[in-house]
Amino acid sequence: MHRQIRPKLDDDAELLLVSRPGIKSTVAKLPLEVVIKIAFLISGGADMLAFLEALRSEINLEPLEHLYQIGRTVHHSELWPSLWLHDEVFEALLVPPRQAILKYYSKVTIDIDGFNPSNINGFNAIEWLKTHLNPKITVDWSIHNGSEAIKNLEFWTTLYITEATITIDNDNASKWKLLLPHLDHLATLDVMDDIGELEDIYTFLPASKRVTNFKVSCHAGYILKRGDLLYLIQWFQRLPVRVFETWFEDWSDHLDRELRQEFCDAMFNCPTLERLWLADCFLYDMDFSEFWFSMKSLSLYEFDSYSLEFLGEQLEGSDVTSLSLVKPVDNEDNFMGMKRLFHALPRSLIKNLHISEVDLTNRDWCKLARLLQKSHLESLHLEIKEMTSVVARSFAVAIEKNHSIRQIHLYKCDIAVPDLKTLIRSISNAKRRVRVKRIIWTTLASKNINDADIRSLVELAAECGSEFSLERVYY
């Protein structure tokens, strides 16, 4: 779920180096323990397995050979960077020699939903974990079955559990309350609520010793109460909060303005906050003048566009480098809010901008596109239902005059191939002082696209010194 970042070479460089005969033979002469350390420093699971594939003919890779063999039967993301223990992976590890790879992992994800730790095919998994799991390993605990977790609570509390994902449903409505107080090392808590039983989760936060990352999604329409906000304010004041993601269910209808303002002051001005994701958090009656926006990443989902005008003013002096805006609800004010925001871009630190499901006219999009010329953006993600030739040309002109944009991601945009070629030529312009130039086009898998058109786009990008790729999604 949460990827551990390590200092590393560029992924392509890693594979290129080991694929060269001379370097491959040099690596093969290194002590096995050194090769193992190199393998576990590679950040991507697919890259690590490719590394092992390249060396298998040169040396005996054990215990890495066991990891390679398991990687041929389960998806590489389940092996790296964290080992995801569910039934299939666990059964693969039951073969005695393969157990040796466990000691090299610094982190493991234990899924209580896809993994019955009391009994797997007649085998006591708890006893096996006690024997083979490194007691110093950090654990990401995914809990869907509260009864199973409580049954073995004494064992789980001996592990260094730093992350927990808890699903609250009818079978697990209150059992989680028995679990959390025992997780002394917990730093990240991710809660998914299907029945609206969140009352006590906010009580837990300020009383916790280490929880600085909190994510909550409620699909049953839980309504925040006054006490919940007070506990959240205490949490922001007592702990060095790093990540906060939540749904508010239009809180402005039932909570007084003074309390909401106090909460926003604590949240937007938290000096340690790195990522903030808010949904249904209408801020139209808040005083933005005292908000510092000290986080690096800010995401707003289903928000009021009126707030964008005030947000644009405050972003000029903020620390925000990544901004995501999805599905504003009051369409009549979309353009004015977006215009104010785009005007602020050259005077902000924003490098990554994500805009989705914003209802604007073609004329409005053309006006906004022109404002990108002087921005310092490096990545632009756009989800425009239909990008007409006029809109595409407006973005192309702006991008050609911009000297920072490296990547454009057109997500589920209905756009003609000639217009894509116009964008490729603009981002590839030789006068643009940008090293990497890339366009990604994501479409629905059901969309019929001519293979010859895709080849022509890839070839054009290569000729121009840039990159073009097509990605498919099912929904």
C-alpha positions, 0 to 999 in steps of 0.5 A, spaced: 500 500 500 505 504 502 511 504 498 518 505 501 522 510 497 530 508 497 536 511 494 536 508 487 539 508 480 534 510 474 530 503 473 532 502 466 539 504 468 539 498 473 537 493 468 541 496 462 547 495 467 546 488 469 544 486 462 551 488 459 556 481 459 562 485 462 558 488 468 554 481 469 560 477 470 563 482 475 556 482 479 556 474 478 563 474 482 561 478 488 559 474 494 552 472 494 550 476 500 552 482 496 548 480 490 542 479 495 543 486 498 543 489 491 537 485 489 533 488 495 535 495 493 532 495 487 525 498 488 521 495 483 518 488 483 519 487 476 526 490 475 528 485 481 526 479 478 529 481 471 535 482 475 535 475 478 533 472 471 539 475 468 544 472 473 541 465 474 545 462 468 552 465 472 551 463 479 547 459 484 542 464 487 539 461 493 535 463 497 534 468 491 532 462 487 526 461 491 524 468 490 525 468 483 521 461 483 515 464 487 515 470 482 513 466 476 507 464 480 504 470 483 504 477 481 511 481 483 507 486 486 506 481 492 513 480 493 516 487 493 517 492 495 513 488 501 511 481 502 504 480 501 502 474 506 495 471 503 494 464 502 497 463 495 504 466 497 504 463 504 503 456 501 509 457 496 513 459 502 511 453 506 516 449 502 522 449 507 528 452 503 524 458 501 522 460 508 530 463 508 528 469 504 523 472 509 529 474 513 531 479 508 525 483 508 524 489 512 517 489 511 511 484 510 503 485 509 499 480 513 492 480 510 487 477 515 482 477 509 485 473 504 489 469 509 486 465 515 492 465 520 489 459 525 489 454 519 491 453 512 490 446 509 491 444 516 497 447 518 498 452 524 500 459 520 501 462 527 506 457 529 509 458 523 510 465 523 512 465 530 518 461 528 520 464 521 518 471 521 523 476 523 521 480 530 524 486 527 520 486 521 515 492 520 508 489 519 502 492 515 496 489 517 490 488 513 484 486 517 477 484 515 476 479 519 476 482 526 474 475 530 480 472 527 485 478 529 482 478 536 483 470 537 490 471 536 491 478 539 497 476 544 501 474 538 499 480 533 501 485 539 508 482 539 509 484 532 512 491 530 505 493 526 506 500 524 501 500 519 493 497 519 488 497 514 481 496 518 474 495 514 468 496 519 462 492 517 456 488 520 461 483 522 466 487 525 462 493 527 466 494 534 471 489 534 476 494 532 476 498 538 479 492 542 485 492 537 487 499 536 489 500 543 494 494 543 498 497 537 503 501 540 508 502 534 502 504 529 504 510 525 499 509 519 491 507 520 487 506 514 479 505 516 474 503 511 467 504 514 461 500 510 456 501 516 457 508 519 460 506 525 466 511 526 464 515 532 470 512 537 476 512 531 477 520 532 477 519 540 483 514 539 487 519 534 489 524 540 490 518 545 495 514 540 502 515 541 505 514 534 499 515 529 501 520 524 498 518 518 490 517 518 486 515 512 478 514 513 473 513 507 466 512 509 461 509 504 455 509 509 455 517 510 457 518 517 456 525 519 462 528 523 460 530 530 462 536 534 466 532 538 470 528 532 472 535 530 475 537 537 479 530 537 482 531 530 484 538 532 487 535 538 491 530 534 494 536 529 496 539 535 499 533 539 502 529 534 507 531 528 501 529 523 504 527 516 498 524 512 490 526 513 485 523 508 478 524 509 470 525 507 466 530 510 459 529 507 458 536 506 460 538 514 457 546 513 450 544 514 451 541 521 457 544 524 458 551 527 463 556 523 467 557 528 469 550 530 470 549 522 474 555 522 479 552 528 479 545 525 481 548 518 487 553 522 490 546 525 489 542 519 492 547 513 497 550 518 500 544 520 507 544 519 509 537 519 503 535 514 505 532 507 499 530 504 492 532 505 486 529 501 479 532 502 472 530 499 466 534 500 469 539 504 466 545 502 470 551 505 466 557 502 465 561 508 472 559 511 477 565 512 483 563 508 487 569 510 490 565 515 491 559 512 499 557 510 498 551 506 504 548 509 503 541 506 506 538 499 500 535 496 493 537 496 487 534 493 480 536 493 475 532 491 467 534 490 469 541 493 466 548 492 469 552 486 468 558 490 473 556 494 478 556 488 479 563 488 481 564 495 485 558 494 489 561 488 491 567 492 494 563 498 497 558 494 502 563 492 506 563 498 504 556 500 509 550 500 504 546 495 508 542 489 502 537 487 495 540 487 489 535 485 482 538 483 477 533 482 469 534 480 467 541 483 460 541 484 457 548 483 459 548 475 457 555 474 463 558 478 468 553 475 471 558 470 472 563 475 475 559 480 480 555 475 482 562 472 484 565 479 488 558 480 491 558 473 493 566 474 497 564 481 501 558 478 507 562 476 508 565 483 507 558 486 511 552 487 506 547 484 510 542 479 504 537 478 497 539 477 491 534 476 484 536 473 479 531 473 471 532 471 471 540 471 465 542 467 468 548 462 466 550 455 471 549 450 472 557 450 474 557 457 479 551 456 482 555 451 483 561 456 486 557 461 490 553 456 494 560 455 495 561 462 500 555 462 505 559 458 509 562 464 507 556 469 513 552 473 509 545 472 513 539 470 507 534 470 499 536 467 494 531 468 488 533 464 481 529 464 477 532 459 471 528 456 472 531 449 478 535 447 476 538 440 481 541 435 481 548 438 482 546 445 488 542 443 491 547 439 490 552 445 494 547 449 499 546 444 501 553 443 502 554 451 506 548 451 511 550 446 512 556 449 513 553 456 520 551 458 518 546 464 512 541 462 515 535 461 509 530 461 502 531 459 497 525 461 490 525 457 486 521 461 480 518 458 480 524 453 476 523 447 481 526 442 483 525 434 489 522 432 491 529 428 490 533 435 495 528 439 500 529 433 499 537 434 501 536 442 507 531 440 510 536 436 509 542 441 512 538 447 517 536 443 519 543 440 527 543 440 527 550 443 523 547 449 529 547 455 526 540 458 530 534 458 524 529 458 518 530 454 512 525 454 505 524 452 501 519 456 494 517 453 489 513 457 483 510 454 477 506 456 479 498 454 472 498 450 475 504 445 476 502 438 483 505 436 487 503 430 493 499 431 496 503 425 494 510 428 498 508 435 504 506 431 504 513 427 504 516 434 509 512 437 514 513 431 512 521 431 514 522 438 521 518 437 522 522 431 521 528 435 525 526 441 520 525 445 515 519 448 508 517 447 505 511 450 497 508 450 494 506 457 488 502 457 483 502 463 476 498 464 472 504 467 
